[in-house]
């Protein structure tokens, strides 16, 4: 199998600042365990959605994989090469192949830069084209993402554009480098609902055209199912279930996955008999509950759940979940 990305036991902990009194008392260091040992692979040309509530660590996971923030532990293998610790200088040519589309198209673009220049800019930064060629390629890319007449759009500034149009610019800027892998972080969540389907379609078109692999980060399982080949469900820094879209939708195994589905009317309608309701909010990632970290909210929690962390169990080919009920 040709995997573009292999993430092994990836961790990202952020130290919590101690108060003066805590330092005097030599209180132990504490950490926000935002990503707490996640492992998964992405095949070439495949889209994996990373799904979970806000605060589950999915955005930190995406940024750590791209080395926009440094991992605390684990390994990131990209195109067969361990990039976990390679220095910034050596990482630069690899970065060209790995791009990110941020959630907020308003904050992603400089208000002082023309749209066309923003798209051409990465080509100049990476020394892949001179000014004239970069402009030509940016014009082609504007047309490709549906912002026509492209000459007119080239001269516009971000404030002239709608949210959906800005996100097309952000996608064009990422795609002009012909990446092999994209992290799309809540890429449609700030866009008007009527525009979401067309942005997802645009990403899907690029996926086919460039044989692009994608980590699609979203809190919305309904959106994840539209764009993904597989889904990974994340809870409090861990992946609790991973599998093909159809297996996760038709045969969810982890109580948290089932509860997430219940929150989505279009999926819940099909699953009405299997209602799983969870209580409370996601705890903070400093004081992670022992055993199964979902146990304080799980309606099926047993004694063992409070003591022992469940391991991933294979349910069917490529479908795994971590829950003591599955043994
Ligand atoms: Fe619930 Fe226990 Fe399964 Fe965790 S291991 S999801 S607490 S039943």
py3Dmol code that shows the C-alpha trace and the ligand (Angstrom):
import py3Dmol

protein = """\
ATOM      1  CA  UNK A   1       0.000   0.000   0.000  1.00  0.00           C
ATOM      2  CA  UNK A   2       1.294   3.453  -0.938  1.00  0.00           C
ATOM      3  CA  UNK A   3       0.994   5.680   2.140  1.00  0.00           C
ATOM      4  CA  UNK A   4       1.862   9.363   1.911  1.00  0.00           C
ATOM      5  CA  UNK A   5       1.622   9.895   5.661  1.00  0.00           C
ATOM      6  CA  UNK A   6       2.301   7.634   8.597  1.00  0.00           C
ATOM      7  CA  UNK A   7       1.732   9.192  12.024  1.00  0.00           C
ATOM      8  CA  UNK A   8       3.018   7.097  14.918  1.00  0.00           C
ATOM      9  CA  UNK A   9       2.126   7.795  18.554  1.00  0.00           C
ATOM     10  CA  UNK A  10       2.191  11.570  17.947  1.00  0.00           C
ATOM     11  CA  UNK A  11       2.088  13.766  21.048  1.00  0.00           C
ATOM     12  CA  UNK A  12       1.865  17.485  21.612  1.00  0.00           C
ATOM     13  CA  UNK A  13       1.895  18.717  25.209  1.00  0.00           C
ATOM     14  CA  UNK A  14       1.840  22.398  26.131  1.00  0.00           C
ATOM     15  CA  UNK A  15       3.316  23.312  29.533  1.00  0.00           C
ATOM     16  CA  UNK A  16       0.943  25.127  31.892  1.00  0.00           C
ATOM     17  CA  UNK A  17       2.470  28.250  33.425  1.00  0.00           C
ATOM     18  CA  UNK A  18       2.911  27.763  37.174  1.00  0.00           C
ATOM     19  CA  UNK A  19       2.073  30.487  39.667  1.00  0.00           C
ATOM     20  CA  UNK A  20       4.786  31.992  41.872  1.00  0.00           C
ATOM     21  CA  UNK A  21       3.452  30.022  44.855  1.00  0.00           C
ATOM     22  CA  UNK A  22       3.486  26.765  42.866  1.00  0.00           C
ATOM     23  CA  UNK A  23       7.100  27.365  41.872  1.00  0.00           C
ATOM     24  CA  UNK A  24       8.038  28.083  45.509  1.00  0.00           C
ATOM     25  CA  UNK A  25       6.299  24.902  46.623  1.00  0.00           C
ATOM     26  CA  UNK A  26       8.043  23.008  43.830  1.00  0.00           C
ATOM     27  CA  UNK A  27       4.700  21.835  42.474  1.00  0.00           C
ATOM     28  CA  UNK A  28       5.169  19.428  39.561  1.00  0.00           C
ATOM     29  CA  UNK A  29       5.002  20.757  36.004  1.00  0.00           C
ATOM     30  CA  UNK A  30       1.595  20.286  34.406  1.00  0.00           C
ATOM     31  CA  UNK A  31       0.782  19.944  30.741  1.00  0.00           C
ATOM     32  CA  UNK A  32      -2.153  20.385  28.393  1.00  0.00           C
ATOM     33  CA  UNK A  33      -2.038  17.039  26.622  1.00  0.00           C
ATOM     34  CA  UNK A  34      -3.639  18.359  23.421  1.00  0.00           C
ATOM     35  CA  UNK A  35      -2.519  15.395  21.301  1.00  0.00           C
ATOM     36  CA  UNK A  36      -1.821  12.368  23.428  1.00  0.00           C
ATOM     37  CA  UNK A  37      -0.475   9.567  21.266  1.00  0.00           C
ATOM     38  CA  UNK A  38      -2.334   9.294  17.979  1.00  0.00           C
ATOM     39  CA  UNK A  39      -1.442   6.896  15.173  1.00  0.00           C
ATOM     40  CA  UNK A  40      -2.875   6.661  11.673  1.00  0.00           C
ATOM     41  CA  UNK A  41      -1.863   6.409   8.031  1.00  0.00           C
ATOM     42  CA  UNK A  42      -3.170   8.208   4.942  1.00  0.00           C
ATOM     43  CA  UNK A  43      -2.963   6.557   1.537  1.00  0.00           C
ATOM     44  CA  UNK A  44      -1.940   8.508  -1.537  1.00  0.00           C
ATOM     45  CA  UNK A  45      -5.068  10.127  -3.000  1.00  0.00           C
ATOM     46  CA  UNK A  46      -7.108   9.456   0.148  1.00  0.00           C
ATOM     47  CA  UNK A  47      -9.032  11.867   2.386  1.00  0.00           C
ATOM     48  CA  UNK A  48      -9.194  11.131   6.101  1.00  0.00           C
ATOM     49  CA  UNK A  49     -11.501  13.280   8.204  1.00  0.00           C
ATOM     50  CA  UNK A  50     -10.456  13.973  11.784  1.00  0.00           C
ATOM     51  CA  UNK A  51     -13.680  14.583  13.668  1.00  0.00           C
ATOM     52  CA  UNK A  52     -14.440  15.678  17.215  1.00  0.00           C
ATOM     53  CA  UNK A  53     -15.754  18.433  19.449  1.00  0.00           C
ATOM     54  CA  UNK A  54     -13.814  21.653  19.800  1.00  0.00           C
ATOM     55  CA  UNK A  55     -10.988  21.149  22.291  1.00  0.00           C
ATOM     56  CA  UNK A  56     -10.367  17.519  21.309  1.00  0.00           C
ATOM     57  CA  UNK A  57      -6.943  18.309  19.808  1.00  0.00           C
ATOM     58  CA  UNK A  58      -7.710  17.897  16.119  1.00  0.00           C
ATOM     59  CA  UNK A  59      -6.385  21.319  15.051  1.00  0.00           C
ATOM     60  CA  UNK A  60      -3.212  20.856  17.119  1.00  0.00           C
ATOM     61  CA  UNK A  61      -2.788  17.428  15.495  1.00  0.00           C
ATOM     62  CA  UNK A  62      -3.026  18.945  11.983  1.00  0.00           C
ATOM     63  CA  UNK A  63      -0.515  21.685  12.750  1.00  0.00           C
ATOM     64  CA  UNK A  64       1.888  19.315  14.473  1.00  0.00           C
ATOM     65  CA  UNK A  65       1.844  16.962  11.481  1.00  0.00           C
ATOM     66  CA  UNK A  66       2.881  19.886   9.261  1.00  0.00           C
ATOM     67  CA  UNK A  67       5.525  20.860  11.862  1.00  0.00           C
ATOM     68  CA  UNK A  68       3.949  24.307  12.211  1.00  0.00           C
ATOM     69  CA  UNK A  69       4.261  23.449  15.884  1.00  0.00           C
ATOM     70  CA  UNK A  70       6.878  21.044  17.183  1.00  0.00           C
ATOM     71  CA  UNK A  71       5.770  17.617  18.376  1.00  0.00           C
ATOM     72  CA  UNK A  72       6.506  16.512  21.947  1.00  0.00           C
ATOM     73  CA  UNK A  73       6.882  12.884  20.917  1.00  0.00           C
ATOM     74  CA  UNK A  74       6.114  10.288  18.268  1.00  0.00           C
ATOM     75  CA  UNK A  75       6.944  10.164  14.577  1.00  0.00           C
ATOM     76  CA  UNK A  76       5.722  11.817  11.369  1.00  0.00           C
ATOM     77  CA  UNK A  77       6.690   9.887   8.249  1.00  0.00           C
ATOM     78  CA  UNK A  78       5.922  11.799   5.041  1.00  0.00           C
ATOM     79  CA  UNK A  79       6.575  10.145   1.677  1.00  0.00           C
ATOM     80  CA  UNK A  80       8.633   7.502   3.485  1.00  0.00           C
ATOM     81  CA  UNK A  81      10.866  10.093   5.200  1.00  0.00           C
ATOM     82  CA  UNK A  82      10.911  10.759   8.927  1.00  0.00           C
ATOM     83  CA  UNK A  83      10.318  14.522   9.148  1.00  0.00           C
ATOM     84  CA  UNK A  84       9.715  14.656  12.909  1.00  0.00           C
ATOM     85  CA  UNK A  85      12.984  16.313  13.782  1.00  0.00           C
ATOM     86  CA  UNK A  86      14.610  17.444  10.554  1.00  0.00           C
ATOM     87  CA  UNK A  87      15.803  21.060  10.718  1.00  0.00           C
ATOM     88  CA  UNK A  88      13.764  23.897   9.235  1.00  0.00           C
ATOM     89  CA  UNK A  89      16.135  24.346   6.275  1.00  0.00           C
ATOM     90  CA  UNK A  90      15.730  20.739   5.147  1.00  0.00           C
ATOM     91  CA  UNK A  91      12.001  20.881   5.844  1.00  0.00           C
ATOM     92  CA  UNK A  92      11.405  23.778   3.458  1.00  0.00           C
ATOM     93  CA  UNK A  93      11.326  21.828   0.143  1.00  0.00           C
ATOM     94  CA  UNK A  94       9.096  19.210   1.834  1.00  0.00           C
ATOM     95  CA  UNK A  95       6.739  21.956   3.065  1.00  0.00           C
ATOM     96  CA  UNK A  96       5.973  22.790  -0.566  1.00  0.00           C
ATOM     97  CA  UNK A  97       4.322  19.409  -0.831  1.00  0.00           C
ATOM     98  CA  UNK A  98       2.312  19.903   2.382  1.00  0.00           C
ATOM     99  CA  UNK A  99      -0.104  22.807   2.547  1.00  0.00           C
ATOM    100  CA  UNK A 100      -2.760  23.979   4.961  1.00  0.00           C
ATOM    101  CA  UNK A 101      -6.123  25.624   4.409  1.00  0.00           C
ATOM    102  CA  UNK A 102      -7.146  27.484   7.547  1.00  0.00           C
ATOM    103  CA  UNK A 103     -10.637  27.865   8.916  1.00  0.00           C
ATOM    104  CA  UNK A 104     -10.855  31.649   8.635  1.00  0.00           C
ATOM    105  CA  UNK A 105     -10.601  32.965   5.082  1.00  0.00           C
ATOM    106  CA  UNK A 106     -10.804  36.505   6.499  1.00  0.00           C
ATOM    107  CA  UNK A 107      -7.660  36.145   8.604  1.00  0.00           C
ATOM    108  CA  UNK A 108      -5.787  34.008   6.052  1.00  0.00           C
ATOM    109  CA  UNK A 109      -5.233  36.816   3.534  1.00  0.00           C
ATOM    110  CA  UNK A 110      -3.349  40.067   3.936  1.00  0.00           C
ATOM    111  CA  UNK A 111      -5.780  42.975   3.469  1.00  0.00           C
ATOM    112  CA  UNK A 112      -3.001  44.930   1.720  1.00  0.00           C
ATOM    113  CA  UNK A 113      -2.197  42.334  -0.916  1.00  0.00           C
ATOM    114  CA  UNK A 114      -4.086  41.965  -4.186  1.00  0.00           C
ATOM    115  CA  UNK A 115      -5.774  38.595  -4.617  1.00  0.00           C
ATOM    116  CA  UNK A 116      -3.632  37.696  -7.627  1.00  0.00           C
ATOM    117  CA  UNK A 117      -0.419  38.605  -5.821  1.00  0.00           C
ATOM    118  CA  UNK A 118      -1.429  36.504  -2.822  1.00  0.00           C
ATOM    119  CA  UNK A 119      -1.842  33.474  -5.091  1.00  0.00           C
ATOM    120  CA  UNK A 120       1.425  34.128  -6.969  1.00  0.00           C
ATOM    121  CA  UNK A 121       3.408  34.805  -3.770  1.00  0.00           C
ATOM    122  CA  UNK A 122       4.237  31.168  -2.800  1.00  0.00           C
ATOM    123  CA  UNK A 123       5.789  30.580  -6.254  1.00  0.00           C
ATOM    124  CA  UNK A 124       8.118  33.546  -5.690  1.00  0.00           C
ATOM    125  CA  UNK A 125       8.916  32.572  -2.093  1.00  0.00           C
ATOM    126  CA  UNK A 126       9.922  29.055  -3.140  1.00  0.00           C
ATOM    127  CA  UNK A 127      11.810  30.339  -6.210  1.00  0.00           C
ATOM    128  CA  UNK A 128       9.619  28.326  -8.572  1.00  0.00           C
ATOM    129  CA  UNK A 129       8.835  31.128 -11.030  1.00  0.00           C
ATOM    130  CA  UNK A 130       9.819  34.668 -11.926  1.00  0.00           C
ATOM    131  CA  UNK A 131       7.288  37.512 -11.514  1.00  0.00           C
ATOM    132  CA  UNK A 132       5.852  37.229 -15.003  1.00  0.00           C
ATOM    133  CA  UNK A 133       5.390  33.449 -14.902  1.00  0.00           C
ATOM    134  CA  UNK A 134       3.995  33.607 -11.351  1.00  0.00           C
ATOM    135  CA  UNK A 135       1.358  36.106 -12.533  1.00  0.00           C
ATOM    136  CA  UNK A 136       0.443  33.934 -15.507  1.00  0.00           C
ATOM    137  CA  UNK A 137       0.055  30.872 -13.284  1.00  0.00           C
ATOM    138  CA  UNK A 138      -1.958  32.841 -10.712  1.00  0.00           C
ATOM    139  CA  UNK A 139      -4.358  33.971 -13.463  1.00  0.00           C
ATOM    140  CA  UNK A 140      -4.808  30.352 -14.578  1.00  0.00           C
ATOM    141  CA  UNK A 141      -5.413  29.301 -10.984  1.00  0.00           C
ATOM    142  CA  UNK A 142      -8.005  32.059 -10.472  1.00  0.00           C
ATOM    143  CA  UNK A 143      -9.888  30.692 -13.474  1.00  0.00           C
ATOM    144  CA  UNK A 144      -9.489  27.142 -12.181  1.00  0.00           C
ATOM    145  CA  UNK A 145     -11.143  28.004  -8.857  1.00  0.00           C
ATOM    146  CA  UNK A 146     -14.004  29.810 -10.591  1.00  0.00           C
ATOM    147  CA  UNK A 147     -13.032  33.439  -9.905  1.00  0.00           C
ATOM    148  CA  UNK A 148     -13.625  34.950 -13.335  1.00  0.00           C
ATOM    149  CA  UNK A 149     -12.979  37.215 -15.132  1.00  0.00           C
ATOM    150  CA  UNK A 150      -9.576  36.312 -13.719  1.00  0.00           C
ATOM    151  CA  UNK A 151      -7.846  39.563 -14.779  1.00  0.00           C
ATOM    152  CA  UNK A 152     -10.411  41.502 -12.749  1.00  0.00           C
ATOM    153  CA  UNK A 153     -10.134  39.258  -9.696  1.00  0.00           C
ATOM    154  CA  UNK A 154      -6.323  39.459  -9.849  1.00  0.00           C
ATOM    155  CA  UNK A 155      -6.516  43.189  -9.082  1.00  0.00           C
ATOM    156  CA  UNK A 156      -9.077  42.968  -6.269  1.00  0.00           C
ATOM    157  CA  UNK A 157      -8.348  43.077  -2.524  1.00  0.00           C
ATOM    158  CA  UNK A 158      -9.752  40.579   0.009  1.00  0.00           C
ATOM    159  CA  UNK A 159     -12.362  43.042   1.323  1.00  0.00           C
ATOM    160  CA  UNK A 160     -13.983  43.071  -2.138  1.00  0.00           C
ATOM    161  CA  UNK A 161     -14.757  39.342  -1.855  1.00  0.00           C
ATOM    162  CA  UNK A 162     -17.366  37.228  -0.077  1.00  0.00           C
ATOM    163  CA  UNK A 163     -16.305  34.551   2.441  1.00  0.00           C
ATOM    164  CA  UNK A 164     -16.765  31.786  -0.137  1.00  0.00           C
ATOM    165  CA  UNK A 165     -14.692  33.680  -2.724  1.00  0.00           C
ATOM    166  CA  UNK A 166     -11.938  34.283  -0.177  1.00  0.00           C
ATOM    167  CA  UNK A 167     -11.794  30.599   0.643  1.00  0.00           C
ATOM    168  CA  UNK A 168     -11.427  29.906  -3.107  1.00  0.00           C
ATOM    169  CA  UNK A 169      -8.444  32.285  -3.080  1.00  0.00           C
ATOM    170  CA  UNK A 170      -6.952  30.473  -0.079  1.00  0.00           C
ATOM    171  CA  UNK A 171      -7.406  27.127  -1.867  1.00  0.00           C
ATOM    172  CA  UNK A 172      -5.862  28.573  -5.062  1.00  0.00           C
ATOM    173  CA  UNK A 173      -2.855  29.840  -3.067  1.00  0.00           C
ATOM    174  CA  UNK A 174      -2.326  26.370  -1.583  1.00  0.00           C
ATOM    175  CA  UNK A 175      -2.834  24.535  -4.884  1.00  0.00           C
ATOM    176  CA  UNK A 176      -0.492  26.685  -6.957  1.00  0.00           C
ATOM    177  CA  UNK A 177       2.420  24.776  -5.385  1.00  0.00           C
ATOM    178  CA  UNK A 178       0.911  21.462  -6.581  1.00  0.00           C
ATOM    179  CA  UNK A 179       1.006  19.935  -3.096  1.00  0.00           C
ATOM    180  CA  UNK A 180       0.710  16.203  -2.488  1.00  0.00           C
ATOM    181  CA  UNK A 181      -0.909  16.579   0.913  1.00  0.00           C
ATOM    182  CA  UNK A 182      -3.303  19.138   2.379  1.00  0.00           C
ATOM    183  CA  UNK A 183      -4.529  19.753   5.895  1.00  0.00           C
ATOM    184  CA  UNK A 184      -7.919  21.448   5.583  1.00  0.00           C
ATOM    185  CA  UNK A 185      -8.728  22.796   9.044  1.00  0.00           C
ATOM    186  CA  UNK A 186     -12.475  23.470   9.371  1.00  0.00           C
ATOM    187  CA  UNK A 187     -12.184  24.762   5.809  1.00  0.00           C
ATOM    188  CA  UNK A 188     -15.907  25.359   5.320  1.00  0.00           C
ATOM    189  CA  UNK A 189     -17.134  26.084   8.838  1.00  0.00           C
ATOM    190  CA  UNK A 190     -16.964  29.881   8.520  1.00  0.00           C
ATOM    191  CA  UNK A 191     -18.505  29.969   5.075  1.00  0.00           C
ATOM    192  CA  UNK A 192     -22.155  30.616   4.353  1.00  0.00           C
ATOM    193  CA  UNK A 193     -24.000  27.254   4.382  1.00  0.00           C
ATOM    194  CA  UNK A 194     -25.172  27.761   0.778  1.00  0.00           C
ATOM    195  CA  UNK A 195     -21.531  27.914  -0.425  1.00  0.00           C
ATOM    196  CA  UNK A 196     -20.166  24.909   1.495  1.00  0.00           C
ATOM    197  CA  UNK A 197     -21.068  22.230  -1.047  1.00  0.00           C
ATOM    198  CA  UNK A 198     -19.313  24.086  -3.878  1.00  0.00           C
ATOM    199  CA  UNK A 199     -16.118  24.524  -1.818  1.00  0.00           C
ATOM    200  CA  UNK A 200     -16.139  20.805  -0.927  1.00  0.00           C
ATOM    201  CA  UNK A 201     -16.661  20.011  -4.612  1.00  0.00           C
ATOM    202  CA  UNK A 202     -13.680  22.211  -5.525  1.00  0.00           C
ATOM    203  CA  UNK A 203     -11.478  20.365  -3.008  1.00  0.00           C
ATOM    204  CA  UNK A 204     -12.708  17.039  -4.363  1.00  0.00           C
ATOM    205  CA  UNK A 205     -11.897  18.122  -7.938  1.00  0.00           C
ATOM    206  CA  UNK A 206      -8.331  19.008  -6.917  1.00  0.00           C
ATOM    207  CA  UNK A 207      -8.079  15.723  -5.075  1.00  0.00           C
ATOM    208  CA  UNK A 208      -8.839  13.818  -8.304  1.00  0.00           C
ATOM    209  CA  UNK A 209      -6.748  16.075 -10.541  1.00  0.00           C
ATOM    210  CA  UNK A 210      -3.585  16.035  -8.371  1.00  0.00           C
ATOM    211  CA  UNK A 211      -4.129  12.640  -6.689  1.00  0.00           C
ATOM    212  CA  UNK A 212      -4.100  14.757  -3.555  1.00  0.00           C
ATOM    213  CA  UNK A 213      -4.170  13.301  -0.059  1.00  0.00           C
ATOM    214  CA  UNK A 214      -6.021  15.243   2.586  1.00  0.00           C
ATOM    215  CA  UNK A 215      -6.502  15.439   6.331  1.00  0.00           C
ATOM    216  CA  UNK A 216      -9.876  17.136   6.644  1.00  0.00           C
ATOM    217  CA  UNK A 217     -10.420  18.492  10.139  1.00  0.00           C
ATOM    218  CA  UNK A 218     -14.010  19.167  11.149  1.00  0.00           C
ATOM    219  CA  UNK A 219     -16.384  19.103  14.116  1.00  0.00           C
ATOM    220  CA  UNK A 220     -19.222  18.186  11.750  1.00  0.00           C
ATOM    221  CA  UNK A 221     -19.550  14.489  10.904  1.00  0.00           C
ATOM    222  CA  UNK A 222     -22.190  15.392   8.302  1.00  0.00           C
ATOM    223  CA  UNK A 223     -19.590  17.398   6.359  1.00  0.00           C
ATOM    224  CA  UNK A 224     -16.826  14.855   7.000  1.00  0.00           C
ATOM    225  CA  UNK A 225     -18.866  12.078   5.411  1.00  0.00           C
ATOM    226  CA  UNK A 226     -19.269  14.096   2.185  1.00  0.00           C
ATOM    227  CA  UNK A 227     -15.568  14.494   1.488  1.00  0.00           C
ATOM    228  CA  UNK A 228     -13.840  11.547   3.147  1.00  0.00           C
ATOM    229  CA  UNK A 229     -12.795   8.031   2.333  1.00  0.00           C
ATOM    230  CA  UNK A 230     -12.214   7.304   6.022  1.00  0.00           C
ATOM    231  CA  UNK A 231     -13.113   8.972   9.294  1.00  0.00           C
ATOM    232  CA  UNK A 232     -11.101   9.148  12.535  1.00  0.00           C
ATOM    233  CA  UNK A 233     -13.027  10.211  15.639  1.00  0.00           C
ATOM    234  CA  UNK A 234     -10.937  12.069  18.206  1.00  0.00           C
ATOM    235  CA  UNK A 235     -11.733  12.600  21.871  1.00  0.00           C
ATOM    236  CA  UNK A 236      -9.540  14.495  24.348  1.00  0.00           C
ATOM    237  CA  UNK A 237      -6.282  13.991  22.464  1.00  0.00           C
ATOM    238  CA  UNK A 238      -6.859  10.375  21.353  1.00  0.00           C
ATOM    239  CA  UNK A 239      -8.373   8.663  18.339  1.00  0.00           C
ATOM    240  CA  UNK A 240     -11.196   6.481  19.676  1.00  0.00           C
ATOM    241  CA  UNK A 241     -12.486   5.052  16.377  1.00  0.00           C
ATOM    242  CA  UNK A 242     -11.256   4.971  12.791  1.00  0.00           C
ATOM    243  CA  UNK A 243     -12.664   3.344   9.685  1.00  0.00           C
ATOM    244  CA  UNK A 244     -14.167   3.709   6.234  1.00  0.00           C
ATOM    245  CA  UNK A 245     -16.977   6.268   6.036  1.00  0.00           C
ATOM    246  CA  UNK A 246     -19.650   3.632   5.378  1.00  0.00           C
ATOM    247  CA  UNK A 247     -18.478   1.487   8.312  1.00  0.00           C
ATOM    248  CA  UNK A 248     -18.402   4.421  10.728  1.00  0.00           C
ATOM    249  CA  UNK A 249     -21.852   5.603   9.614  1.00  0.00           C
ATOM    250  CA  UNK A 250     -23.536   2.201   9.415  1.00  0.00           C
ATOM    251  CA  UNK A 251     -21.708   0.352  12.148  1.00  0.00           C
ATOM    252  CA  UNK A 252     -20.287   2.816  14.726  1.00  0.00           C
ATOM    253  CA  UNK A 253     -18.779   1.019  17.723  1.00  0.00           C
ATOM    254  CA  UNK A 254     -17.545   3.612  20.190  1.00  0.00           C
ATOM    255  CA  UNK A 255     -20.240   5.241  22.375  1.00  0.00           C
ATOM    256  CA  UNK A 256     -18.725   8.666  21.590  1.00  0.00           C
ATOM    257  CA  UNK A 257     -19.005   8.095  17.825  1.00  0.00           C
ATOM    258  CA  UNK A 258     -22.629   7.016  18.303  1.00  0.00           C
ATOM    259  CA  UNK A 259     -23.356  10.124  20.347  1.00  0.00           C
ATOM    260  CA  UNK A 260     -21.738  12.386  17.735  1.00  0.00           C
ATOM    261  CA  UNK A 261     -24.028  10.875  15.126  1.00  0.00           C
ATOM    262  CA  UNK A 262     -27.081  11.438  17.276  1.00  0.00           C
ATOM    263  CA  UNK A 263     -26.252  15.151  17.203  1.00  0.00           C
ATOM    264  CA  UNK A 264     -26.591  15.192  13.399  1.00  0.00           C
ATOM    265  CA  UNK A 265     -30.265  15.033  12.333  1.00  0.00           C
ATOM    266  CA  UNK A 266     -29.637  13.529   8.872  1.00  0.00           C
ATOM    267  CA  UNK A 267     -27.609  10.647  10.331  1.00  0.00           C
ATOM    268  CA  UNK A 268     -29.732  10.273  13.478  1.00  0.00           C
ATOM    269  CA  UNK A 269     -32.862   9.752  11.402  1.00  0.00           C
ATOM    270  CA  UNK A 270     -31.360   6.524  10.098  1.00  0.00           C
ATOM    271  CA  UNK A 271     -30.104   5.445  13.516  1.00  0.00           C
ATOM    272  CA  UNK A 272     -33.047   6.356  15.716  1.00  0.00           C
ATOM    273  CA  UNK A 273     -33.148   2.984  17.530  1.00  0.00           C
ATOM    274  CA  UNK A 274     -29.578   3.305  18.836  1.00  0.00           C
ATOM    275  CA  UNK A 275     -29.709   6.602  20.710  1.00  0.00           C
ATOM    276  CA  UNK A 276     -26.666   7.349  22.856  1.00  0.00           C
ATOM    277  CA  UNK A 277     -26.786  10.547  24.846  1.00  0.00           C
ATOM    278  CA  UNK A 278     -23.649  11.908  26.515  1.00  0.00           C
ATOM    279  CA  UNK A 279     -23.611  14.183  29.501  1.00  0.00           C
ATOM    280  CA  UNK A 280     -21.526  17.262  30.280  1.00  0.00           C
ATOM    281  CA  UNK A 281     -18.750  18.980  28.429  1.00  0.00           C
ATOM    282  CA  UNK A 282     -15.415  17.695  27.195  1.00  0.00           C
ATOM    283  CA  UNK A 283     -13.013  17.962  30.224  1.00  0.00           C
ATOM    284  CA  UNK A 284      -9.879  20.087  29.919  1.00  0.00           C
ATOM    285  CA  UNK A 285      -6.788  18.369  28.598  1.00  0.00           C
ATOM    286  CA  UNK A 286      -4.752  19.078  31.771  1.00  0.00           C
ATOM    287  CA  UNK A 287      -6.658  16.761  34.095  1.00  0.00           C
ATOM    288  CA  UNK A 288      -7.406  13.870  31.793  1.00  0.00           C
ATOM    289  CA  UNK A 289      -9.552  11.241  33.539  1.00  0.00           C
ATOM    290  CA  UNK A 290      -7.753   7.932  34.262  1.00  0.00           C
ATOM    291  CA  UNK A 291      -8.667   4.758  32.396  1.00  0.00           C
ATOM    292  CA  UNK A 292     -10.936   5.484  29.461  1.00  0.00           C
ATOM    293  CA  UNK A 293     -10.866   9.273  29.195  1.00  0.00           C
ATOM    294  CA  UNK A 294     -14.497   9.233  28.033  1.00  0.00           C
ATOM    295  CA  UNK A 295     -15.757   7.441  31.165  1.00  0.00           C
ATOM    296  CA  UNK A 296     -17.143  10.505  33.053  1.00  0.00           C
ATOM    297  CA  UNK A 297     -19.524  11.142  30.137  1.00  0.00           C
ATOM    298  CA  UNK A 298     -20.179   7.596  28.969  1.00  0.00           C
ATOM    299  CA  UNK A 299     -23.595   6.055  29.731  1.00  0.00           C
ATOM    300  CA  UNK A 300     -22.043   2.562  29.590  1.00  0.00           C
ATOM    301  CA  UNK A 301     -19.054   3.163  31.889  1.00  0.00           C
ATOM    302  CA  UNK A 302     -18.041   0.111  33.963  1.00  0.00           C
ATOM    303  CA  UNK A 303     -15.514  -0.313  36.773  1.00  0.00           C
ATOM    304  CA  UNK A 304     -12.730  -1.283  34.410  1.00  0.00           C
ATOM    305  CA  UNK A 305     -13.313   1.916  32.396  1.00  0.00           C
ATOM    306  CA  UNK A 306     -12.207   4.034  35.372  1.00  0.00           C
ATOM    307  CA  UNK A 307      -8.946   2.110  35.764  1.00  0.00           C
ATOM    308  CA  UNK A 308      -7.691   0.798  32.447  1.00  0.00           C
ATOM    309  CA  UNK A 309      -7.286   2.602  29.150  1.00  0.00           C
ATOM    310  CA  UNK A 310      -8.944   0.557  26.371  1.00  0.00           C
ATOM    311  CA  UNK A 311      -6.819  -0.566  23.426  1.00  0.00           C
ATOM    312  CA  UNK A 312      -7.787  -0.362  19.778  1.00  0.00           C
ATOM    313  CA  UNK A 313      -9.719  -3.466  18.659  1.00  0.00           C
ATOM    314  CA  UNK A 314     -10.204  -4.429  15.005  1.00  0.00           C
ATOM    315  CA  UNK A 315     -13.929  -4.639  14.276  1.00  0.00           C
ATOM    316  CA  UNK A 316     -13.653  -5.406  10.548  1.00  0.00           C
ATOM    317  CA  UNK A 317     -10.940  -4.691   7.939  1.00  0.00           C
ATOM    318  CA  UNK A 318      -9.648  -1.101   8.417  1.00  0.00           C
ATOM    319  CA  UNK A 319     -12.201  -0.417  11.181  1.00  0.00           C
ATOM    320  CA  UNK A 320     -10.832  -0.026  14.734  1.00  0.00           C
ATOM    321  CA  UNK A 321     -12.293   1.305  17.987  1.00  0.00           C
ATOM    322  CA  UNK A 322     -11.041   1.600  21.569  1.00  0.00           C
ATOM    323  CA  UNK A 323     -13.700   0.577  24.101  1.00  0.00           C
ATOM    324  CA  UNK A 324     -13.851  -2.121  26.813  1.00  0.00           C
ATOM    325  CA  UNK A 325     -17.312  -3.119  25.560  1.00  0.00           C
ATOM    326  CA  UNK A 326     -15.698  -4.511  22.414  1.00  0.00           C
ATOM    327  CA  UNK A 327     -13.658  -7.278  24.057  1.00  0.00           C
TER     328      UNK A 327
END
"""
ligand_1 = """\
8
LIG
Fe -17.606 3.916 27.739
Fe -16.022 2.193 29.005
Fe -16.182 2.131 26.370
Fe -14.945 4.129 27.595
S -14.336 1.996 27.586
S -16.368 4.298 25.918
S -16.223 4.389 29.400
S -17.843 1.690 27.830
"""
view = py3Dmol.view(width=600, height=400)
view.addModel(protein, "pdb")
view.setStyle({"model": 0}, {"cartoon": {"style": "trace"}})
view.addModel(ligand_1, "xyz")
view.setStyle({"model": 1}, {"stick": {}})
view.zoomTo()
view.show()
